[in-house]
Amino acid sequence: MARAQVLRLGLFMFAGIAALVTAGCDDRAQTPYLPTYSDSPADSQRIYLFGIHPLHNPETLYATYQPAVDYLNARLDGPRLKLEASRSYAAFEEKLYKRRFDFALPNSMQIGIATAEHGYHAFTKIDDDSQFCGLILVRKDGGIETVADLRGKAVSYPAPTALAATMLPQEFLRANGLDLKRDIENLYVGSQESSILSVYLGKVAAAATWPPPWTKFQHEHPDQASALMVKWRTKSLPHNGLVARDDMPPDLVAHIRDLLLDMRNNDEGRALLATIAVSRFVPADDATYQPTRDYVRWFTATIRRPEDP
């Protein structure tokens, strides 16, 4: 074999080994997603990446949402959705705003940004807007009776950009007399569960979250939950919804929308909706989230920029 051929073969083998090593790194948040291809007609077996914002830690999110993704995949007849969790709100937002996801379930503030600035469009949403609100939890034995009792104490939140679980509670506390920068210590602890556990463990005087994680915590940790109570509930905004990137096939987007809308009409679908704490999906478009855009604009001008702690 000629020396040049040997050199080319060696380089090819080195590149292949390097690719295998890189693929073995367990860092889903950083490894670029590559669709799979075959000799079949275009898109008939393509895998579409479906991201869900950090309602729960990644393990819990997979356990909760993967059955619903399996339900959709069984009815798509070719294309497949691949669920991807993110370690934090910041990691999810980075991937969403860089257009990594083909489909996503963001919170309603993230929907407003993604549809206005990053080429996504909303195509369905979760019903139950009354449930898209903030909850402020305290220990029953914590001695917190009024908002004023939180002065000089710490309050936990999942993340600065969590609309229902952080921004709405902060508006509530401010409206009830607290200076958020001077009167309390704001702790952003990374997840809904961490926020709830922070008040249970006595690390903070109050914890902000929203109904789905609190309901799940009550079911999974009844003893700990029994030591807590919902002290205050905020106003509500349009609930979370699904977005599709603007280069997705329109017929596929329509098919997924119709499958989601139909889930409430069969036993399997209703059981899965109960698992993800959703009564039903309803139609939506970008205009559905104008109240959210208006609220975020007000919050930014009045309280703080969402991305700033």
C-alpha positions as CSV (number, residue, x, y, z in Angstrom):
1,M,0.0,0.0,0.0
2,A,1.4,3.5,-0.9
3,R,2.5,5.7,2.0
4,A,-0.1,8.3,1.1
5,Q,-2.9,5.7,1.2
6,V,-1.6,4.4,4.6
7,L,-1.6,8.0,5.9
8,R,-5.2,8.6,4.7
9,L,-6.3,5.3,6.2
10,G,-4.7,6.2,9.6
11,L,-6.4,9.6,9.6
12,F,-9.7,8.1,8.8
13,M,-9.4,5.5,11.6
14,F,-8.4,8.3,14.0
15,A,-11.4,10.4,13.1
16,G,-13.7,7.4,13.6
17,I,-12.3,6.6,17.0
18,A,-12.6,10.3,18.0
19,A,-16.2,10.3,16.9
20,L,-17.0,7.3,19.0
21,V,-15.3,8.8,22.1
22,T,-17.2,12.0,21.6
23,A,-20.5,10.1,21.2
24,G,-19.9,8.3,24.5
25,C,-19.8,11.5,26.5
26,D,-23.0,11.6,28.6
27,D,-23.9,15.3,28.1
28,R,-27.2,15.5,26.3
29,A,-27.5,19.3,26.8
30,Q,-24.3,20.0,24.8
31,T,-24.1,17.2,22.2
32,P,-25.5,18.5,18.9
33,Y,-28.6,16.7,17.8
34,L,-28.4,15.0,14.4
35,P,-31.5,13.6,12.6
36,T,-31.4,10.1,11.3
37,Y,-31.6,9.5,7.6
38,S,-32.4,6.5,5.4
39,D,-33.1,5.6,1.8
40,S,-36.9,5.9,2.5
41,P,-38.8,9.0,1.2
42,A,-37.8,12.3,2.8
43,D,-38.9,12.7,6.4
44,S,-40.7,9.3,6.5
45,Q,-38.4,8.1,9.3
46,R,-36.9,11.3,10.6
47,I,-36.5,11.8,14.3
48,Y,-37.7,15.2,15.6
49,L,-36.4,16.6,18.8
50,F,-39.0,17.5,21.4
51,G,-37.9,19.6,24.3
52,I,-39.9,20.3,27.5
53,H,-39.0,23.0,29.9
54,P,-37.9,21.9,33.3
55,L,-41.2,21.2,35.0
56,H,-39.3,18.5,37.0
57,N,-35.8,17.2,37.3
58,P,-34.8,15.3,34.1
59,E,-35.4,11.8,35.5
60,T,-38.9,12.7,36.7
61,L,-39.7,14.6,33.5
62,Y,-38.8,11.5,31.4
63,A,-40.9,9.3,33.6
64,T,-43.9,11.7,33.3
65,Y,-43.8,12.7,29.7
66,Q,-42.2,9.7,27.8
67,P,-45.5,7.7,27.8
68,A,-47.3,10.7,26.1
69,V,-44.5,10.9,23.5
70,D,-44.8,7.1,22.9
71,Y,-48.6,7.7,22.4
72,L,-47.9,10.2,19.7
73,N,-45.2,8.2,18.1
74,A,-47.5,5.2,17.8
75,R,-49.8,7.3,15.7
76,L,-47.4,9.2,13.5
77,D,-46.7,6.4,11.0
78,G,-43.1,7.2,10.2
79,P,-41.7,10.3,11.8
80,R,-40.7,10.0,15.5
81,L,-40.5,12.5,18.4
82,K,-37.5,12.2,20.7
83,L,-37.9,13.7,24.2
84,E,-35.1,15.8,25.6
85,A,-35.0,17.1,29.1
86,S,-32.7,20.0,30.3
87,R,-30.8,20.4,33.5
88,S,-32.1,23.9,34.1
89,Y,-34.3,26.7,32.8
90,A,-31.2,28.4,31.4
91,A,-30.1,25.3,29.5
92,F,-33.5,24.8,28.1
93,E,-33.8,28.4,26.9
94,E,-30.4,28.3,25.3
95,K,-31.4,25.3,23.3
96,L,-34.8,26.7,22.4
97,Y,-33.5,30.1,21.3
98,K,-30.7,28.5,19.2
99,R,-33.5,26.5,17.4
100,R,-32.1,23.1,18.6
101,F,-35.7,21.8,19.2
102,D,-38.0,20.9,16.3
103,F,-41.0,20.9,18.7
104,A,-41.1,22.2,22.3
105,L,-43.3,22.7,25.3
106,P,-42.0,25.9,26.8
107,N,-43.6,28.1,29.5
108,S,-45.8,30.9,28.1
109,M,-43.1,33.6,28.5
110,Q,-40.6,31.4,26.5
111,I,-43.3,30.9,23.9
112,G,-43.6,34.7,23.5
113,I,-39.9,35.1,23.0
114,A,-39.5,32.0,20.7
115,T,-42.4,33.0,18.5
116,A,-41.4,36.7,18.3
117,E,-37.6,36.3,17.9
118,H,-36.6,32.8,17.0
119,G,-38.8,31.4,14.3
120,Y,-41.2,29.2,16.2
121,H,-45.0,29.3,16.1
122,A,-47.6,28.1,18.7
123,F,-50.1,25.5,17.5
124,T,-51.8,24.2,20.6
125,K,-51.8,24.8,24.4
126,I,-52.8,23.3,27.7
127,D,-56.3,24.2,28.9
128,D,-56.9,25.2,32.5
129,D,-55.5,28.8,32.4
130,S,-56.6,29.1,36.0
131,Q,-53.9,26.6,36.9
132,F,-51.2,28.8,35.4
133,C,-50.6,30.7,38.5
134,G,-48.0,31.0,41.3
135,L,-48.2,29.3,44.7
136,I,-46.3,30.4,47.8
137,L,-45.8,27.6,50.3
138,V,-44.9,27.9,54.0
139,R,-44.4,25.4,56.7
140,K,-47.5,25.0,58.9
141,D,-45.3,25.5,62.0
142,G,-43.2,28.3,60.4
143,G,-45.0,31.2,61.9
144,I,-45.7,33.0,58.6
145,E,-49.1,34.6,58.8
146,T,-48.8,37.7,56.7
147,V,-46.5,38.8,53.8
148,A,-44.9,41.2,56.2
149,D,-43.6,38.2,58.2
150,L,-41.2,37.4,55.4
151,R,-39.2,40.5,55.9
152,G,-35.6,39.6,56.7
153,K,-36.1,36.0,55.6
154,A,-35.3,34.0,52.4
155,V,-37.8,32.9,49.7
156,S,-36.9,30.1,47.2
157,Y,-37.8,30.0,43.5
158,P,-37.0,27.5,40.8
159,A,-35.4,30.0,38.3
160,P,-35.4,33.7,37.5
161,T,-37.4,33.1,34.2
162,A,-40.0,30.7,35.6
163,L,-43.1,32.8,34.8
164,A,-45.7,31.1,37.0
165,A,-43.4,29.9,39.7
166,T,-41.2,32.9,40.1
167,M,-42.3,36.1,38.3
168,L,-46.0,35.9,39.4
169,P,-45.1,35.3,43.0
170,Q,-42.5,38.1,43.0
171,E,-45.2,40.5,41.6
172,F,-47.5,39.3,44.4
173,L,-45.0,39.9,47.2
174,R,-44.1,43.3,45.8
175,A,-47.8,44.3,45.5
176,N,-48.2,43.3,49.2
177,G,-45.6,45.6,50.4
178,L,-42.2,43.9,50.1
179,D,-39.2,45.5,48.5
180,L,-37.8,42.4,46.7
181,K,-34.2,43.7,46.8
182,R,-34.1,44.9,50.4
183,D,-36.7,43.1,52.5
184,I,-36.1,39.4,51.5
185,E,-33.3,37.2,50.2
186,N,-34.3,35.6,46.8
187,L,-32.8,32.2,46.3
188,Y,-33.0,30.6,42.8
189,V,-32.6,26.9,43.5
190,G,-32.8,25.3,40.0
191,S,-36.0,23.2,40.0
192,Q,-39.6,23.1,41.3
193,E,-38.8,20.2,43.7
194,S,-35.8,22.0,45.1
195,S,-37.9,25.1,45.8
196,I,-40.5,23.1,47.7
197,L,-37.9,21.0,49.6
198,S,-36.2,24.2,50.6
199,V,-39.1,25.4,52.7
200,Y,-39.8,21.9,54.0
201,L,-36.2,21.6,55.3
202,G,-36.4,25.1,56.8
203,K,-33.8,26.6,54.6
204,V,-36.2,29.4,53.6
205,A,-39.4,30.8,55.1
206,A,-41.4,30.5,51.9
207,A,-41.2,28.6,48.6
208,A,-42.6,29.7,45.3
209,T,-43.9,27.1,42.8
210,W,-47.0,26.4,40.8
211,P,-49.8,23.8,40.8
212,P,-48.5,20.9,38.8
213,P,-45.2,20.4,40.8
214,W,-47.0,20.9,44.1
215,T,-49.7,18.4,43.2
216,K,-47.0,15.9,42.1
217,F,-45.1,16.5,45.4
218,Q,-48.2,15.9,47.4
219,H,-48.8,12.5,45.7
220,E,-45.1,11.4,45.9
221,H,-44.2,12.8,49.3
222,P,-47.4,12.9,51.3
223,D,-45.6,13.0,54.7
224,Q,-43.4,16.0,53.7
225,A,-46.3,17.7,52.0
226,S,-48.5,17.5,55.1
227,A,-46.0,19.8,56.9
228,L,-46.6,22.5,54.3
229,M,-49.5,24.6,53.1
230,V,-50.3,27.0,50.2
231,K,-50.4,30.4,51.9
232,W,-51.0,32.5,48.8
233,R,-52.1,32.0,45.2
234,T,-51.4,34.6,42.5
235,K,-53.4,35.6,39.5
236,S,-53.1,33.5,36.3
237,L,-51.9,33.9,32.7
238,P,-52.3,31.8,29.5
239,H,-51.1,28.3,30.1
240,N,-48.1,26.6,28.6
241,G,-48.3,25.4,25.0
242,L,-46.5,23.7,22.1
243,V,-44.4,25.4,19.5
244,A,-43.0,24.1,16.2
245,R,-40.0,25.5,14.4
246,D,-40.9,27.3,11.2
247,D,-39.2,24.7,9.0
248,M,-41.3,21.8,10.2
249,P,-43.6,20.1,7.7
250,P,-47.1,21.8,8.1
251,D,-48.9,18.4,7.7
252,L,-46.8,16.9,10.5
253,V,-47.5,19.9,12.8
254,A,-51.2,19.6,12.0
255,H,-51.2,15.8,12.7
256,I,-49.5,16.3,16.1
257,R,-52.0,19.1,16.9
258,D,-54.9,16.9,16.1
259,L,-53.6,13.9,18.1
260,L,-53.1,16.2,21.1
261,L,-56.6,17.7,20.8
262,D,-58.1,14.2,20.5
263,M,-56.4,12.7,23.6
264,R,-59.4,13.5,25.8
265,N,-61.6,11.4,23.6
266,N,-60.2,8.0,24.4
267,D,-59.3,6.1,27.5
268,E,-55.6,5.8,26.9
269,G,-55.3,9.5,26.1
270,R,-57.3,10.6,29.2
271,A,-55.0,8.4,31.4
272,L,-51.9,10.1,29.9
273,L,-53.4,13.5,30.3
274,A,-54.0,12.7,34.0
275,T,-50.3,11.6,34.3
276,I,-49.0,15.0,33.0
277,A,-51.7,16.9,35.1
278,V,-53.5,18.3,32.0
279,S,-57.3,18.1,31.5
280,R,-57.0,18.7,27.7
281,F,-55.2,20.5,24.9
282,V,-57.0,23.3,23.0
283,P,-56.2,25.2,19.8
284,A,-53.8,28.1,20.1
285,D,-51.7,30.4,17.9
286,D,-49.1,33.2,18.5
287,A,-51.9,35.7,19.3
288,T,-53.0,33.5,22.2
289,Y,-49.8,34.7,24.1
290,Q,-50.2,38.4,23.6
291,P,-51.3,38.8,27.3
292,T,-48.1,37.1,28.4
293,R,-46.0,39.4,26.2
294,D,-47.7,42.4,27.7
295,Y,-47.2,41.0,31.2
296,V,-43.5,40.3,30.6
297,R,-43.0,43.8,29.2
298,W,-44.6,45.3,32.4
299,F,-42.6,43.0,34.7
300,T,-39.4,44.0,33.0
301,A,-40.2,47.7,33.3
302,T,-41.5,47.5,36.9
303,I,-39.7,44.8,38.8
304,R,-36.6,43.4,37.0
305,R,-35.4,41.9,33.7
306,P,-36.5,38.2,33.7
307,E,-33.0,37.0,32.9
308,D,-31.5,38.9,35.8
309,P,-31.8,37.4,39.4
